[in-house]
Amino acid sequence: MFERFNVPARQVVLLAQEEARMLNHGYLGSEHFLLGLIREGDGIGGKVLQSFGVSSERAREQVEEVVGRGLEAPTGHIPFTPNAKKALHFSLREALQLGHGHIGTEHILLGLFCVEKALSNQILTTLGVQPAEIRHRTVCSLQGMTFDGGGLPMKTIIGLSANRSRAFAEPAVVVDLRQEARGAPATIVGRDQEIIRLAQILLRRGRRSVLLVGPSGVGKTALMNGFAARVEDGCVPESLRDLRIVAVDLAGPGGELTSDGRAAFLRAVWHCVNRDMLLSIENAHLLLSQSTGSIAFEFEAVESHIANGRLQAVLSVEDPAAQEALTRVPALSDRLVVLPLEEPDLARGVSMLRQATHDLVAHYRVSFTDLALAVAFAYAHRYPSTKAAPGRILELLEEAAALARVQVEGSTDSGSVQALTRKIADVTRRMESALDAGAIESAGRLVTEQRQLLQLRAAEGLLTAEVTGETVRSVLELVGSSVPAVEAVGNPADGTVKLVSRLLPARETSTAILIGAATYTDGTIPDLPSVASNLTDLRAALTDPEHGAFASDRVHIFADWGWKDVPRMASLAAESGDTLLVYYAGHGFSEDDGLYLGLSETDHEHVGLSAFPYAHLRKLVIGGMSRRCVVILDCCYSGAAIGLMSAADAPNGELDIRGAYVLTATANSDKAHAPEGARNSAFTGALLRVLTEGIPGGSEVIRIEELHPALTGHLRAENRPLPRQRASDTIGEPAIGRNPCWRSS
């Protein structure tokens, strides 16, 4: 049972033992647990007792008066009295009946009341507090109600989310936000400018009020929680540091304001008038009369207090029509300052989601990759929800977390895990039976056994699950929305993040093989000095840190290649997993049996025996496991290769894209151009301009289908031979780099 105790409850047990030793009592009774609850103070049990004015000193005096002090301090283990054992047993029952998986100070307090003859109850009665009243207030606290010094009912908000379920909401829910910030500081990420603006408005002379406008789920309540935390931490101007912040939600069940809610709201207003307090009013559109569109009759006093500066408030609305109606009220037009709350951009959104998903991580035992957060942020609009971001995004991420948990636990077929699960269930049943029978020692041994079994099951990997971008995509597909594969790209210069198509090569598994023959041993074959520059410049473009799509260690150059290089090239092609790009620059030879690529040792008189057949290169390219292959040929007669790549030649394996693509500098009967004195050949020079300068008006990536038209435009303007292309399947979709023009467009 003690395994279920949370940290404050364990502290109560330790303090109870300490109280028993201080009083020289050789036993641990209900009265000692009462003293421990009061001393602990931070848990719900201690706070409820303190709200009735029960102090440690007064309670300890009553214990001494009723029981007295012992003769000497006890040594060793202090046993529990029967009533104390019963109280602990009932605390477990109370927790289970409330649906809680742990035992806290509140459950211990409720357990004490279940023991009719417990001395703790007698002591409370002597102090003028009826146990029934404490029990009522404890249950209210567990349901979210707490009480300030003036008896004002206040609702406790747990966590960061502003999107509480309206199905079970109580009317006019009131919150002391600074008290909440002390108990669980509200952390808000990415809203610094809005918080600064809020503080600036509230600091102005004349006690200005704020009209906070934003769609449901955008984070209006979270913003107020974050501001309250700043005030509590003293991170605001001095005149705001003593500001008490009270929030009230006008909407009850069904989103309507009830008569009880109206009365509670007016009490909260009265509580804040002419005090150093800020009243945050959620769903402030309910202040308006549906028939007239102006402030309802019963709320005219509220209007007057805000207009005269006796009440400083933050009114939150979702509908722009409500904003317009409130700002048209003559008494409020000069007093309300509109503060719009927009949906955050991707970079801020991901930062906010890292913080906001802490509860999901703990509940579902998952971790979220940054790409999962980015995909959810970018495509949450395709998820069916009535909320705006980030509320809609959190709903999508919760579904993804649940899916990840189901996939991990549902797919586990380990017999050892199943056996451990059955053993844990059996031990748990025996432990509950021992508790019912009052066999505390036996239950303790079973708790130890249960803990060991849980550790063994955890070691099997059952409790680990990762939510990835693919997980989020799967959720969207389950609800009928398709999402393209994407990746997140950060810009270190300005801190922005963008999602680009996953059509780009996967850097860690893609390979580029750049082949060239610049010099030849046969004196009748002219050297091509520009080939060497083609290779180095193309490698730089493909591996550019900002716009390139290939990792530098996966781009391989074979300058002045020969037959000796072919095995190494074949090995690299076979190892490529995602995209294989093969580029050749040099002399091309047209023979009766097809196209041949020049090697450094090619003999002009025996091309068929000394040059490299393109058919061999084709086999090398499509023989590996790459899911897509791109071949670029910058040589004479390269267009002859077009007919050798067809859809039937596409590599095995189907993901987003499959197939092959050939891009050639010329048609099958044309010669390529290498202008004398130029750094690059005509075709490769145009290719480099597209890769480094970009395609104006193009997409964020340079797709294969955009590459050929762009090259054609450059080469036609220079009156050069026009390129040719051939694609199989849907190979026209993938990209070979990021478009430099896109970021600035």
Secondary structure, 3 states (H helix, E strand, C coil): CHHHECHHHHHHHHHHHHHHHHCCCCCECHHHHHHHHHHHCCCHHHHHHHHCCCCHHHHHHHHHHHCCCCCCCCCCCCCECHHHHHHHHHHHHHHHHCCCCCECHHHHHHHHHCCCCCHHHHHHHHCCCCHHHHHHHHHHHHCCEEECCCCCEEECCCCCCCCCCHHHCCCCEEEEHHHHHHHCCCCCCCCHHHHHHHHHHHHCCCCCEEEEECCCCCCHHHHHHHHHHHHHCCCCCHHHCCCEEEEEECCCHHHCCCHHHHHHHHHHHHHHCCCCEEEEEECHHHHECCCCCCECHHHHHHHHHHHCCCCEEEEEECCHHHHHHHHHCHHHHCCEEEEECCCCCHHHHHHHHHHHCHHHHHHHCCEECHHHHHHHHHHHHHCCCCCCCCHHHHHHHHHHHHHHHHHHHHCCCCHHHHHHHHHHHHHHHHHHHHHHCCCHHHHHHHHHHHHHHHHHHHHCCCCCCEECHHHHHHHHHHCCCCCCCEEEEEECCCCEEEEEECCCCCCCCCEEEEEECCCCCCCCCCCCCHHHHHHHHHHHHHCCCCCCCCCHHHEEEEECCCHHHHHHHHHHHHHCCCEEEEEEECCEEEECCEEEECCCCCCHHHHHHHCEEHHHHHHHHHCCCCCEEEEEEECCCHHHHHHHCCHHHCCCCCCCCCEEEEEECCCCCCCCCCCCCCCCCHHHHHHHHHHHHCCCCCCCEEEHHHHHHHHHHHHHHCCCCCCEEEECCCCCCCEEEECHHHHHC
